[in-house]
Amino acid sequence: SVAASLAARVAVASAPTARPGQKRRTAASKRIPRAGYESDIPDTRGQPGRFGDGGMNKQRDGGGGLILPGDDRFDEGMVKGIPSPNNPGGTNGFDPRTGTGGPGQLPGGYEAPPKPGSEKDPNAAFAPFRPPSAYLDEDPEGFLKEDNQMSFLRIRNRAGMWYQLAPILPKLMRSGFLPDDIFDETGLEPREQSLWQTWTSTRGSLISDERFPNEKLSYFDDEHNGAPCLSSLQYLTNEERPAAAEFVADQQFDPEQTKELIRAYEIRRANNSQAKGFGSTPGEIMAFKMWRDVQEVQRYEGMERVSELVEKGKKYAESETAVTRLQALKDAWEMDLADGSDLMEGGLFAKAKADNAANIALVRLDPEELAFRPIPYLGPMESLSVEKVLAVQPVARTGVFNTFTPVGAKEWVAMPAWAALGSAKVPFAILVSNTGKLSGAGDLSQREEPATLVVDKANNTPAPGAYFLVARESSIQLAGGKGAVVIDVYPGRECMDIEKDGKGTVIGKVVLAVRAPGGQDDGMTTDFVA
């Protein structure tokens, strides 16, 4: 029949091929009584496993059979060399060269599961994150001196604060216990173990930093609210962390608020150029984040959301400029969202109303308020030199506001446009420390007080009825046989004789003597000249 023919073909195709020099076995030779069990499953080529054969089938020719644990051919070393989650490197037991590969150890001698991206050696399989040992090795309570069973009991019963128990975890790992083993013994999950060590590292950095007040460290003792904030604080730099941690403790931040603070630091670093008016303290950084968040508010969220963010920013702001910038942003939103604004139905009415409310102070100058004259100041009379006088040049004032360009002197003094100054063409000013030392300044020589003399360089022709500044040769002989030059004020008539005798040079006419403010009406006027 067709079925019988098909069965015959299958039997022929599935029959094993005889190897050269090997006799084909008959059906009778293949039927060997089995002591353990009866099965219709055809035998495999080669030696079968030992289950059920009672040791009767000692040798079978051809192929390799299924090898199970318990078989004398089972090679444990081969299994150890196969990579697996607990044996990533495929190592074969303990390595006497490195001292690794023993029970409870991971390849490379690491005592914790790997953390992605933490490779420290390109030739190593991985290098898991390990907190600074300086903080995890501290043991003020002496817990590290206890045996492992006591350590398990202490963690199981939470017999201590989390930062007191955290150093026990590395000690247990060095003893060959993996995080899962510690969890089985204590109930402390591997995630909590990792958190404890992270918190301890961050807490230790705060203890060692003098900028963080130790009395505020207790805020992070609470394992459910304060300590989780340390997970976020670890991402700040050593310069930022102390102030931020103190701010978290002062404000009683929870973990979510601390995450927002860390985000505020990131925003500040990325947008520092926009932080005009905001300081660098944690409160100012939070205020800047609120200022940025207001600018990202969508119109459909309305003024409620804007007001919420602005008030939150004002709560943390520490400077008036930060509060001003936040309020200005809120005012702009109120203008944009008001009835009749261009963002709402009605057009530009609100903006026009705001523009009308704006005001710039406007004043009109009187002619007297522009009546001043810039005078080059040449310093004390005792240090006056010919070079300084020659450098003085006329000053031209232009425009309705009398603008001018200073030339010829480094220092200038502005004086009211008195009538006495009006006649001077090229004036300059000098300081007289004591008018009583002037030789021939009339009534001015009778007063002992400082004064500023204004001299007209253009008018250097002596004449009676005026006073002039004169540089004359002194009787004191200097080195080289030349007399010293003395500068003083003399009447015009005397100046004519000095110039006639060739004993001096007239520098210019003294047009004005200005006294310092004194508040007394002693009859002194600018008309001291005869």
VOSE-593197 format. One record per residue (C-alpha): residue in one letter; residue number from 0; x, y, z. Coordinates in steps of 0.2 Angstrom, whole numbers. Layout:
<nodes>
NODE   residuo   num      c1      c2      c3
NODE         a   NUM       X       Y       Z
...
</nodes>
This chain:
<nodes>
NODE   residuo   num      c1      c2      c3
NODE         s     0       0       0       0
NODE         v     1       5      18      -1
NODE         a     2       7      20      18
NODE         a     3      18       5      18
NODE         s     4      29      11       4
NODE         l     5      31      28      12
NODE         a     6      36      20      29
NODE         a     7      49      10      20
NODE         r     8      56      25      12
NODE         v     9      57      35      28
NODE         a    10      66      20      37
NODE         v    11      79      19      23
NODE         a    12      82      38      24
NODE         s    13      84      38      43
NODE         a    14      95      23      44
NODE         p    15     113      27      49
NODE         t    16     126      27      36
NODE         a    17     139      14      40
NODE         r    18     157      20      42
NODE         p    19     171      12      32
NODE         g    20     177      -3      41
NODE         q    21     161      -4      52
NODE         k    22     149     -18      51
NODE         r    23     130     -13      49
NODE         r    24     121     -18      65
NODE         t    25     106     -28      64
NODE         a    26      89     -24      72
NODE         a    27      93     -39      84
NODE         s    28     109     -32      89
NODE         k    29     101     -15      93
NODE         r    30      88     -22     105
NODE         i    31      97     -23     121
NODE         p    32      86     -26     137
NODE         r    33      85     -10     148
NODE         a    34      84     -12     166
NODE         g    35      78       5     171
NODE         y    36      63       9     159
NODE         e    37      56       4     142
NODE         s    38      54      18     129
NODE         d    39      50      18     110
NODE         i    40      62      33     108
NODE         p    41      76      26      96
NODE         d    42      94      25     104
NODE         t    43     106      39      99
NODE         r    44     122      35      91
NODE         g    45     136      34     104
NODE         q    46     136      30     122
NODE         p    47     120      35     131
NODE         g    48     118      43     148
NODE         r    49     119      32     163
NODE         f    50     101      35     168
NODE         g    51      91      19     167
NODE         d    52     104       8     160
NODE         g    53     110       1     176
NODE         g    54     128       2     170
NODE         m    55     125     -12     158
NODE         n    56     129      -2     142
NODE         k    57     147       1     145
NODE         q    58     153       4     128
NODE         r    59     144       9     112
NODE         d    60     153      12      96
NODE         g    61     152      28      86
NODE         g    62     147      47      89
NODE         g    63     145      57     106
NODE         g    64     130      55     116
NODE         l    65     121      66     128
NODE         i    66     132      70     143
NODE         l    67     123      74     159
NODE         p    68     129      79     177
NODE         g    69     134      63     186
NODE         d    70     141      55     171
NODE         d    71     160      51     172
NODE         r    72     163      61     156
NODE         f    73     155      77     164
NODE         d    74     169      90     165
NODE         e    75     166     103     178
NODE         g    76     181     114     172
NODE         m    77     173     115     155
NODE         v    78     157     122     162
NODE         k    79     166     135     172
NODE         g    80     175     141     157
NODE         i    81     158     145     148
NODE         p    82     154     164     150
NODE         s    83     138     167     160
NODE         p    84     130     181     170
NODE         n    85     139     176     186
NODE         n    86     155     172     176
NODE         p    87     156     186     162
NODE         g    88     174     182     158
NODE         g    89     172     164     157
NODE         t    90     186     161     170
NODE         n    91     190     143     176
NODE         g    92     190     144     194
NODE         f    93     202     153     206
NODE         d    94     217     162     197
NODE         p    95     233     161     208
NODE         r    96     241     174     198
NODE         t    97     228     188     202
NODE         g    98     220     180     217
NODE         t    99     203     181     209
NODE         g   100     190     169     203
NODE         g   101     186     162     220
NODE         p   102     168     160     228
NODE         g   103     159     176     229
NODE         q   104     171     186     218
NODE         l   105     168     193     200
NODE         p   106     181     194     187
NODE         g   107     195     206     190
NODE         g   108     192     206     209
NODE         y   109     177     217     209
NODE         e   110     165     216     223
NODE         a   111     150     224     216
NODE         p   112     139     221     200
NODE         p   113     146     231     185
NODE         k   114     139     249     181
NODE         p   115     138     253     162
NODE         g   116     150     266     156
NODE         s   117     162     264     171
NODE         e   118     176     255     162
NODE         k   119     193     260     169
NODE         d   120     204     248     159
NODE         p   121     201     245     140
NODE         n   122     207     227     143
NODE         a   123     196     224     158
NODE         a   124     178     217     156
NODE         f   125     171     231     167
NODE         a   126     175     242     181
NODE         p   127     160     245     192
NODE         f   128     158     261     201
NODE         r   129     165     261     219
NODE         p   130     163     276     231
NODE         p   131     178     283     239
NODE         s   132     184     271     252
NODE         a   133     189     285     263
NODE         y   134     171     287     269
NODE         l   135     166     269     268
NODE         d   136     181     263     278
NODE         e   137     177     275     293
NODE         d   138     170     265     308
NODE         p   139     168     276     323
NODE         e   140     156     263     331
NODE         g   141     167     248     328
NODE         f   142     155     239     318
NODE         l   143     168     233     306
NODE         k   144     177     223     319
NODE         e   145     162     211     322
NODE         d   146     161     195     313
NODE         n   147     150     192     298
NODE         q   148     135     184     307
NODE         m   149     134     199     319
NODE         s   150     135     211     304
NODE         f   151     121     202     296
NODE         l   152     111     203     312
NODE         r   153     114     221     314
NODE         i   154     109     226     296
NODE         r   155      93     214     298
NODE         n   156      88     223     314
NODE         r   157      93     240     307
NODE         a   158     103     242     323
NODE         g   159     111     259     319
NODE         m   160     108     274     307
NODE         w   161     110     270     288
NODE         y   162     127     279     287
NODE         q   163     133     268     302
NODE         l   164     128     252     293
NODE         a   165     134     257     276
NODE         p   166     152     253     279
NODE         i   167     148     235     284
NODE         l   168     142     231     265
NODE         p   169     160     233     258
NODE         k   170     167     222     272
NODE         l   171     154     208     268
NODE         m   172     158     209     250
NODE         r   173     177     207     254
NODE         s   174     172     192     263
NODE         g   175     164     184     247
NODE         f   176     146     189     249
NODE         l   177     137     196     234
NODE         p   178     123     209     235
NODE         d   179     110     195     233
NODE         d   180     118     185     247
NODE         i   181     117     200     258
NODE         f   182      99     202     253
NODE         d   183      95     184     257
NODE         e   184     103     186     275
NODE         t   185      96     204     279
NODE         g   186      82     208     268
NODE         l   187      91     224     262
NODE         e   188      89     224     243
NODE         p   189     104     227     231
NODE         r   190      96     244     226
NODE         e   191      96     250     244
NODE         q   192     114     243     246
NODE         s   193     120     254     232
NODE         l   194     110     269     238
NODE         w   195     118     268     255
NODE         q   196     135     268     248
NODE         t   197     131     283     236
NODE         w   198     123     292     251
NODE         t   199     138     289     262
NODE         s   200     150     295     248
NODE         t   201     140     312     246
NODE         r   202     138     314     265
NODE         g   203     157     311     268
NODE         s   204     161     325     255
NODE         l   205     150     337     265
NODE         i   206     158     332     282
NODE         s   207     176     335     275
NODE         d   208     171     352     267
NODE         e   209     173     367     280
NODE         r   210     160     377     270
NODE         f   211     146     366     275
NODE         p   212     140     368     293
NODE         n   213     140     351     303
NODE         e   214     125     356     313
NODE         k   215     114     354     297
NODE         l   216     121     337     293
NODE         s   217     107     329     304
NODE         y   218      94     334     290
NODE         f   219     101     319     280
NODE         d   220      99     306     293
NODE         d   221      81     302     288
NODE         e   222      82     288     277
NODE         h   223      65     291     269
NODE         n   224      66     310     266
NODE         g   225      83     318     269
NODE         a   226      95     305     264
NODE         p   227      88     302     246
NODE         c   228      92     321     243
NODE         l   229     110     315     243
NODE         s   230     108     305     227
NODE         s   231     104     321     218
NODE         l   232     117     332     227
NODE         q   233     131     320     221
NODE         y   234     129     327     203
NODE         l   235     135     344     208
NODE         t   236     153     350     208
NODE         n   237     163     351     224
NODE         e   238     162     370     223
NODE         e   239     143     369     221
NODE         r   240     138     355     233
NODE         p   241     141     363     250
NODE         a   242     130     378     247
NODE         a   243     117     368     238
NODE         a   244     116     355     253
NODE         e   245     114     369     265
NODE         f   246     100     377     255
NODE         v   247      92     360     254
NODE         a   248      93     358     273
NODE         d   249      87     376     277
NODE         q   250      72     375     265
NODE         q   251      68     357     271
NODE         f   252      68     351     253
NODE         d   253      61     333     249
NODE         p   254      70     323     235
NODE         e   255      59     330     221
NODE         q   256      62     348     226
NODE         t   257      81     343     227
NODE         k   258      80     336     209
NODE         e   259      73     353     204
NODE         l   260      87     362     212
NODE         i   261     100     352     203
NODE         r   262      90     355     187
NODE         a   263      91     374     191
NODE         y   264     110     372     192
NODE         e   265     111     364     175
NODE         i   266     100     378     167
NODE         r   267     110     391     175
NODE         r   268     127     384     167
NODE         a   269     119     382     150
NODE         n   270     111     400     150
NODE         n   271     123     410     161
NODE         s   272     123     424     148
NODE         q   273     104     427     151
NODE         a   274     106     428     170
NODE         k   275     108     446     171
NODE         g   276     102     452     188
NODE         f   277     102     435     196
NODE         g   278     116     430     208
NODE         s   279     125     414     210
NODE         t   280     118     408     227
NODE         p   281     106     393     227
NODE         g   282      91     404     230
NODE         e   283      96     415     215
NODE         i   284      99     400     204
NODE         m   285      81     394     208
NODE         a   286      74     411     205
NODE         f   287      82     411     188
NODE         k   288      75     394     184
NODE         m   289      58     401     188
NODE         w   290      61     416     177
NODE         r   291      66     404     163
NODE         d   292      50     393     166
NODE         v   293      39     408     164
NODE         q   294      45     411     147
NODE         e   295      40     393     142
NODE         v   296      23     395     149
NODE         q   297      10     392     135
NODE         r   298      -5     404     133
NODE         y   299     -18     391     137
NODE         e   300     -10     389     154
NODE         g   301     -15     407     158
NODE         m   302     -10     419     171
NODE         e   303     -12     407     185
NODE         r   304       3     397     180
NODE         v   305      13     413     177
NODE         s   306       9     420     194
NODE         e   307      13     403     202
NODE         l   308      30     403     195
NODE         v   309      34     421     198
NODE         e   310      29     420     217
NODE         k   311      39     404     218
NODE         g   312      54     413     211
NODE         k   313      52     428     223
NODE         k   314      51     416     237
NODE         y   315      69     410     233
NODE         a   316      76     426     226
NODE         e   317      89     435     237
NODE         s   318      92     451     228
NODE         e   319      81     466     222
NODE         t   320      86     464     204
NODE         a   321      80     446     203
NODE         v   322      63     451     211
NODE         t   323      62     466     198
NODE         r   324      66     454     183
NODE         l   325      53     442     189
NODE         q   326      39     455     192
NODE         a   327      43     463     175
NODE         l   328      40     447     166
NODE         k   329      24     445     176
NODE         d   330      18     462     171
NODE         a   331      22     458     152
NODE         w   332      11     443     153
NODE         e   333      -3     453     161
NODE         m   334      -2     465     147
NODE         d   335      -2     452     134
NODE         l   336     -16     442     141
NODE         a   337     -27     457     146
NODE         d   338     -44     460     137
NODE         g   339     -41     469     121
NODE         s   340     -22     464     119
NODE         d   341     -15     457     103
NODE         l   342     -15     440     111
NODE         m   343     -33     441     115
NODE         e   344     -48     446     106
NODE         g   345     -49     465     103
NODE         g   346     -33     471      96
NODE         l   347     -19     482     103
NODE         f   348     -29     492     116
NODE         a   349     -20     485     131
NODE         k   350      -3     488     124
NODE         a   351      -8     506     119
NODE         k   352     -14     508     137
NODE         a   353       3     502     144
NODE         d   354      12     513     132
NODE         n   355       2     528     138
NODE         a   356       7     524     156
NODE         a   357      25     523     152
NODE         n   358      34     540     156
NODE         i   359      51     547     153
NODE         a   360      56     562     163
NODE         l   361      57     578     152
NODE         v   362      66     594     156
NODE         r   363      70     610     147
NODE         l   364      86     619     151
NODE         d   365      86     637     155
NODE         p   366     100     648     146
NODE         e   367     108     650     163
NODE         e   368     110     631     166
NODE         l   369     120     630     150
NODE         a   370     130     645     155
NODE         f   371     146     637     160
NODE         r   372     164     638     153
NODE         p   373     177     623     153
NODE         i   374     194     629     159
NODE         p   375     210     619     157
NODE         y   376     217     616     175
NODE         l   377     237     616     176
NODE         g   378     239     612     194
NODE         p   379     247     621     208
NODE         m   380     256     638     204
NODE         e   381     272     632     212
NODE         s   382     273     618     198
NODE         l   383     268     628     183
NODE         s   384     280     627     169
NODE         v   385     282     636     152
NODE         e   386     278     619     143
NODE         k   387     261     618     151
NODE         v   388     256     636     147
NODE         l   389     261     634     129
NODE         a   390     251     618     127
NODE         v   391     235     628     132
NODE         q   392     224     631     117
NODE         p   393     207     639     114
NODE         v   394     192     628     116
NODE         a   395     178     628     104
NODE         r   396     160     624     110
NODE         t   397     147     618      97
NODE         g   398     129     614      96
NODE         v   399     114     619     107
NODE         f   400     122     610     122
NODE         n   401     139     618     120
NODE         t   402     149     602     117
NODE         f   403     168     603     116
NODE         t   404     183     592     114
NODE         p   405     197     594     128
NODE         v   406     214     599     121
NODE         g   407     230     605     128
NODE         a   408     227     599     146
NODE         k   409     223     583     156
NODE         e   410     212     591     169
NODE         w   411     198     603     167
NODE         v   412     186     613     178
NODE         a   413     169     619     173
NODE         m   414     165     637     179
NODE         p   415     149     648     177
NODE         a   416     150     660     163
NODE         w   417     153     675     173
NODE         a   418     156     692     165
NODE         a   419     174     692     170
NODE         l   420     177     675     161
NODE         g   421     168     682     145
NODE         s   422     182     693     141
NODE         a   423     196     679     142
NODE         k   424     201     672     125
NODE         v   425     213     658     130
NODE         p   426     210     655     149
NODE         f   427     218     643     161
NODE         a   428     217     640     179
NODE         i   429     230     637     193
NODE         l   430     228     633     211
NODE         v   431     236     645     224
NODE         s   432     237     635     241
NODE         n   433     238     652     251
NODE         t   434     234     669     244
NODE         g   435     243     677     258
NODE         k   436     260     672     250
NODE         l   437     256     682     234
NODE         s   438     268     697     232
NODE         g   439     256     710     224
NODE         a   440     239     704     223
NODE         g   441     231     718     232
NODE         d   442     217     714     244
NODE         l   443     219     695     239
NODE         s   444     237     695     247
NODE         q   445     229     700     264
NODE         r   446     219     684     265
NODE         e   447     227     667     269
NODE         e   448     216     654     260
NODE         p   449     216     643     245
NODE         a   450     210     650     228
NODE         t   451     209     646     210
NODE         l   452     216     660     198
NODE         v   453     210     661     181
NODE         v   454     223     668     169
NODE         d   455     220     674     151
NODE         k   456     235     668     141
NODE         a   457     230     679     126
NODE         n   458     232     695     136
NODE         n   459     250     696     141
NODE         t   460     253     715     138
NODE         p   461     255     723     155
NODE         a   462     245     739     158
NODE         p   463     240     749     173
NODE         g   464     223     744     182
NODE         a   465     225     725     181
NODE         y   466     235     711     189
NODE         f   467     246     699     179
NODE         l   468     255     683     182
NODE         v   469     273     685     179
NODE         a   470     288     673     178
NODE         r   471     303     683     184
NODE         e   472     321     678     188
NODE         s   473     326     676     206
NODE         s   474     341     682     215
NODE         i   475     345     664     220
NODE         q   476     358     657     209
NODE         l   477     356     639     202
NODE         a   478     369     627     196
NODE         g   479     376     634     180
NODE         g   480     375     652     186
NODE         k   481     357     654     180
NODE         g   482     344     661     192
NODE         a   483     329     652     198
NODE         v   484     312     657     190
NODE         v   485     298     663     202
NODE         i   486     280     664     197
NODE         d   487     270     677     206
NODE         v   488     256     690     204
NODE         y   489     260     708     201
NODE         p   490     251     725     198
NODE         g   491     251     730     179
NODE         r   492     262     746     182
NODE         e   493     275     735     191
NODE         c   494     275     722     177
NODE         m   495     279     736     164
NODE         d   496     295     740     174
NODE         i   497     299     721     176
NODE         e   498     297     718     157
NODE         k   499     306     735     153
NODE         d   500     321     729     163
NODE         g   501     321     712     156
NODE         k   502     319     704     173
NODE         g   503     304     694     169
NODE         t   504     290     688     157
NODE         v   505     272     691     158
NODE         i   506     262     675     156
NODE         g   507     244     682     156
NODE         k   508     231     693     164
NODE         v   509     223     687     180
NODE         v   510     205     689     176
NODE         l   511     197     680     191
NODE         a   512     200     673     208
NODE         v   513     188     659     214
NODE         r   514     187     655     232
NODE         a   515     181     639     239
NODE         p   516     163     638     246
NODE         g   517     163     645     264
NODE         g   518     145     650     267
NODE         q   519     150     667     274
NODE         d   520     146     684     267
NODE         d   521     162     693     270
NODE         g   522     161     705     256
NODE         m   523     173     696     245
NODE         t   524     168     698     226
NODE         t   525     176     693     210
NODE         d   526     181     711     206
NODE         f   527     197     711     216
NODE         v   528     206     719     202
NODE         a   529     208     738     203
</nodes>
